[in-house]
Amino acid sequence: MMDLIIIFALILAIIFGFWTGFTDAAYATAGIIATRAVKSNRAILISTVGSLIGMTIFGSAVAKTIGTGIITEGFASGEVIIATLLASLIFDVITSWIYALPISETHVLIGGLIGAGVASGGWAIIEVEGIINKVVIPLLTSPFIAIIIAFGITGLIIRAFRNRPASKMNKRFKRLQPLATFFFAVTDASNDAQKVMGIMTMLLFYYGYISEFIVPFWVVIVSYIAIALGVVFGGWRIVKTMATKITRIRPYQGFSSDLSSSLILGSAAFLGIPMSSTHISNGTLMGVGLTRGKKAVNWGTMRNIIWAWILSAPLSAVLGYFLYHLIIVIA
């Protein structure tokens, strides 16, 4: 029975990784598709290759945060992990696929883990300091940081090319945009794959397959492949929301948005902060849009997205709590 629980939990983690990549295609390719810098298939190829390359650059600091900084080590049983992943997937699929809203898999995963963890061991096992420093503070500040950085980089580009024809400027940045998209994909996948790595390593550590929290190499490979395969199939409905319903962007703005996102996500990966690519990519799109004034941003769409952000972690936590008790009864 224990082996079946472990296998099922590992399969769910891989499915979650695939789904994360599936929806992340929207974040990594929205800018380049919106500006028509390349065709959709080529954009997905760029994103897929970038997703796989990420494993050769970044370590496992985010994985360690997920594995040791949310709930106390030693409480990540198969039932806790299964409840966490089911809660994350159920909430994420309903919100991102049915309602086509870009949801943060980071925060539904952390919310589900907190809910399932509390159901298993009570509030005492929650790592409050870790959650505040590496989840709550980034959750509240990252969209604004993204807006400011993207706004600043876009402003610098406008100033540097102010005496040149707009057509020539856009043509130049249309050629540079695939490179920025590639870097975005590298940093995005690195952050997200490490979340899957963290969950799988928690499980292996709990059942004694590893003696300390060090991510096995095969877990790294499986996590990145799951993300990359998800990117290949891509969530095109979410791409449409990201690429057309937040703001209209030109090639230099798409370049600025992707470059800003990659700088923030890359820094977060090195620092071990499980950053939400959803928050970052939406924030940078808003930042580049605001360089053309407040009316350039579709605030109605943004309002819906923000509400989804606010509700995602608490609702997935509640779902994770009840799913844990249901799994215990069934098992």
VOGU-3710 file (C-alpha; in Angstrom, 3 decimals, decimal comma):
1> mmdliiifal> 0,000/0,000/0,000  2,861/2,360/0,872  4,509/1,742/-2,510  1,249/2,544/-4,303  0,910/5,818/-2,379  4,494/6,844/-3,238  4,089/5,952/-6,913  0,758/7,776/-7,176  2,202/10,856/-5,452  5,225/10,905/-7,793
11> ilaiifgfwt> 2,963/10,557/-10,845  0,820/13,443/-9,604  3,960/15,568/-9,163  4,945/14,879/-12,775  1,416/15,722/-13,953  1,583/18,960/-11,975  4,907/19,755/-13,657  3,380/19,092/-17,072  0,392/21,298/-16,286  2,670/24,059/-15,046
21> gftdaayata> 4,573/23,974/-18,330  1,284/23,828/-20,223  0,105/27,088/-18,718  3,586/28,631/-18,659  3,628/28,628/-22,441  1,345/31,638/-22,066  3,795/33,556/-19,928  6,921/32,802/-21,923  5,396/33,367/-25,369  2,647/35,965/-24,881
31> giiatravks> 4,856/38,942/-25,718  6,481/37,467/-28,807  3,129/36,206/-30,137  1,389/39,513/-29,442  3,978/41,415/-31,494  4,082/38,724/-34,218  7,872/38,692/-34,002  7,797/34,965/-34,838  5,094/32,428/-35,644  3,407/30,586/-32,783
41> nrailistvg> 5,139/27,246/-33,438  8,573/28,849/-33,421  7,722/30,720/-30,221  6,838/27,431/-28,541  10,093/25,866/-29,804  12,120/28,733/-28,333  10,301/28,359/-25,029  10,728/24,566/-24,953  14,480/24,669/-25,613  14,872/27,395/-22,994
51> sligmtifgs> 12,929/25,318/-20,487  15,325/22,387/-20,867  18,501/24,489/-20,757  17,526/25,946/-17,391  18,621/22,787/-15,568  22,257/23,393/-16,551  22,379/26,907/-15,082  20,426/27,065/-11,826  20,779/24,981/-8,697  18,062/23,792/-6,332
61> avaktigtgi> 17,584/26,684/-3,908  13,885/27,032/-4,759  13,400/23,263/-4,376  14,883/23,457/-0,875  12,541/26,308/0,041  9,518/24,267/-1,077  10,821/21,129/0,636  11,933/22,586/3,962  10,592/26,144/4,239  6,802/25,631/4,125
71> itegfasgev> 6,102/22,744/6,498  8,441/21,053/8,973  10,613/18,287/7,557  9,272/14,830/8,315  5,589/15,589/7,745  5,468/15,245/3,955  3,762/11,859/3,869  2,305/10,455/0,671  -1,169/11,490/1,819  -0,035/15,085/2,420
81> iiatllasli> 1,657/15,304/-0,981  -1,304/13,715/-2,798  -3,756/16,116/-1,123  -1,454/19,050/-1,946  -1,143/18,162/-5,625  -4,811/17,264/-6,104  -5,882/20,559/-4,535  -3,423/22,465/-6,730  -4,467/20,715/-9,923  -8,214/20,923/-9,297
91> fdvitswiya> -8,146/24,633/-8,485  -5,670/25,441/-11,246  -7,465/23,503/-13,987  -10,829/25,063/-13,139  -9,496/28,608/-12,994  -6,892/28,617/-15,753  -8,562/26,302/-18,271  -12,292/26,859/-17,782  -12,058/30,592/-17,023  -8,820/31,177/-19,011
101> lpisethvli> -7,208/33,193/-16,204  -3,432/33,056/-15,673  -3,189/31,467/-12,212  -0,006/31,174/-10,163  0,876/27,483/-9,800  3,390/28,601/-7,182  0,742/29,835/-4,812  -1,851/27,114/-5,388  0,936/24,588/-4,664  2,052/26,373/-1,500
111> ggligagvas> -1,559/26,910/-0,433  -2,373/23,238/-0,963  0,765/22,217/0,973  -0,139/24,452/3,903  -3,718/23,149/4,006  -2,708/19,486/3,791  0,125/20,063/6,273  -2,198/21,627/8,846  -4,652/18,758/8,394  -1,848/16,288/9,065
121> ggwaiieveg> 0,131/17,873/11,900  -1,655/21,033/12,991  -0,496/24,637/12,787  2,704/23,850/14,691  4,332/22,292/11,614  3,936/25,448/9,512  7,233/27,300/8,971  5,817/30,778/9,538  9,079/32,678/9,088  9,892/30,916/5,823
131> iinkvvipll> 6,422/31,517/4,441  6,463/35,208/5,349  9,973/35,874/3,986  9,879/33,767/0,839  6,181/33,559/-0,025  4,052/36,347/1,427  6,478/39,262/0,934  7,334/38,254/-2,673  3,629/37,664/-3,338  2,774/41,216/-2,286
141> tspfiaiiia> 5,766/43,000/-3,783  6,689/41,117/-6,970  3,946/42,533/-9,243  4,946/46,087/-8,314  8,654/45,323/-8,745  7,854/43,867/-12,173  5,848/46,951/-13,161  8,617/49,330/-12,046  11,462/47,429/-13,734  9,567/46,962/-17,017
151> fgitgliira> 8,434/50,579/-16,997  12,017/51,723/-16,379  13,622/49,534/-19,063  10,969/50,515/-21,600  11,456/54,181/-20,733  15,217/53,867/-21,274  14,653/52,241/-24,673  12,241/54,998/-25,698  14,724/57,648/-24,606  17,673/55,969/-26,354
161> frnrpaskmn> 15,773/55,687/-29,656  13,735/58,892/-29,425  15,389/60,414/-32,505  14,964/57,327/-34,689  11,893/56,322/-36,718  9,530/54,036/-34,810  9,433/51,591/-37,708  13,213/51,059/-37,604  13,225/50,733/-33,827  10,474/48,099/-33,882
171> krfkrlqpla> 12,184/46,202/-36,689  15,387/45,994/-34,659  13,661/44,838/-31,498  11,597/42,334/-33,449  14,894/40,574/-34,162  16,012/40,812/-30,538  12,722/39,669/-29,025  13,275/35,901/-29,563  16,460/36,185/-27,492  14,612/37,880/-24,623
181> tfffavtdas> 11,862/35,239/-24,848  14,500/32,513/-24,682  15,996/33,968/-21,478  12,515/34,316/-20,011  11,822/30,636/-20,741  15,129/29,578/-19,156  14,487/31,433/-15,891  10,771/30,648/-15,780  11,269/26,890/-16,185  14,132/26,918/-13,678
191> ndaqkvmgim> 11,878/28,433/-11,046  8,910/26,171/-11,793  10,775/22,890/-12,292  12,387/23,366/-8,892  8,946/23,408/-7,255  8,282/19,949/-8,677  11,782/18,883/-7,614  11,053/20,081/-4,093  7,794/18,133/-3,821  9,316/14,903/-5,153
201> tmllfyygyi> 12,369/15,199/-2,898  10,145/15,795/0,150  8,426/12,512/-0,583  11,661/10,567/-1,087  13,091/12,022/2,133  9,977/11,161/4,177  10,068/7,498/3,162  13,818/7,146/3,634  14,900/6,807/0,017  17,385/9,629/0,640
211> sefivpfwvv> 19,059/10,450/3,952  19,117/14,241/3,564  17,312/16,845/1,494  19,434/16,744/-1,659  17,589/16,582/-4,969  18,531/13,381/-6,876  19,705/13,932/-10,445  16,898/11,811/-11,908  14,360/14,052/-10,145  15,953/17,101/-11,804
221> ivsyiaialg> 15,724/15,460/-15,243  12,125/14,291/-14,803  10,973/17,681/-13,489  12,467/19,659/-16,370  11,180/17,219/-18,985  7,668/17,444/-17,509  7,792/21,241/-17,701  9,176/21,190/-21,260  6,528/18,733/-22,496  3,833/20,964/-21,029
231> vvfggwrivk> 5,274/23,935/-22,885  5,180/21,955/-26,161  1,431/21,481/-25,881  0,872/25,000/-24,497  -2,262/26,584/-23,027  -3,414/28,661/-25,982  -6,528/30,081/-24,309  -4,322/31,615/-21,626  -1,919/32,845/-24,313  -4,839/34,764/-25,805
241> tmatkitrir> -5,622/36,441/-22,461  -1,982/37,333/-21,887  -1,212/38,413/-25,454  -4,329/40,369/-26,338  -6,424/41,271/-23,300  -3,999/43,099/-20,996  -2,403/45,673/-23,284  -1,324/46,121/-26,901  2,435/45,880/-27,205  5,017/46,574/-29,896
251> pyqgfssdls> 8,303/44,665/-30,407  10,414/46,974/-28,224  7,834/46,586/-25,438  7,721/42,813/-25,858  11,525/42,736/-25,605  11,414/44,902/-22,490  8,703/42,766/-20,864  10,528/39,470/-21,448  13,913/40,884/-20,416  12,429/42,300/-17,198
261> sslilgsaaf> 10,725/38,992/-16,388  13,915/36,987/-16,937  15,953/39,311/-14,691  13,469/38,970/-11,826  12,876/35,213/-12,166  16,584/34,471/-12,554  17,409/36,413/-9,398  14,614/34,632/-7,510  15,888/31,204/-8,608  19,383/31,937/-7,239
271> lgipmssthi> 17,969/33,335/-3,980  15,654/30,367/-3,401  12,450/32,392/-3,686  9,580/30,435/-5,311  8,516/33,343/-7,486  5,286/33,376/-9,452  5,921/33,764/-13,187  2,231/34,689/-13,436  2,681/37,734/-11,233  5,924/38,703/-12,906
281> sngtlmgvgl> 4,781/38,389/-16,532  1,507/40,200/-15,891  3,377/42,903/-13,987  5,911/43,453/-16,766  3,161/43,586/-19,402  1,431/46,243/-17,312  4,706/48,124/-16,887  5,385/48,340/-20,621  1,763/49,271/-21,267  1,857/52,098/-18,749
291> trgkkavnwg> 4,599/53,844/-20,734  1,757/54,755/-23,115  -0,505/55,940/-20,290  -3,029/54,371/-17,912  -5,596/53,894/-20,661  -3,243/51,527/-22,498  -3,898/48,810/-19,875  -7,145/46,829/-19,811  -7,960/47,263/-16,131  -11,070/45,070/-16,334
301> tmrniiwawi> -9,011/42,043/-17,327  -6,388/42,903/-14,724  -9,050/43,152/-12,018  -10,204/39,598/-12,758  -6,627/38,334/-12,709  -5,864/40,060/-9,399  -8,938/38,532/-7,756  -7,791/35,111/-8,957  -4,367/35,780/-7,412  -5,850/36,827/-4,069
311> lsaplsavlg> -8,124/33,789/-3,798  -5,800/31,108/-5,187  -3,652/30,311/-2,123  -6,444/30,413/0,530  -8,889/28,376/-1,568  -6,314/25,756/-2,495  -5,323/25,563/1,202  -8,931/24,858/2,199  -9,213/22,275/-0,574  -5,934/20,640/0,467
321> yflyhliivi> -7,153/20,426/4,082  -10,378/18,614/3,215  -8,765/16,393/0,568  -6,239/15,162/3,129  -9,019/14,043/5,480  -10,870/12,427/2,578  -7,749/10,515/1,522  -7,184/9,305/5,102  -10,763/7,971/5,266  -10,453/6,229/1,880
331> a> -7,017/4,788/2,670
//
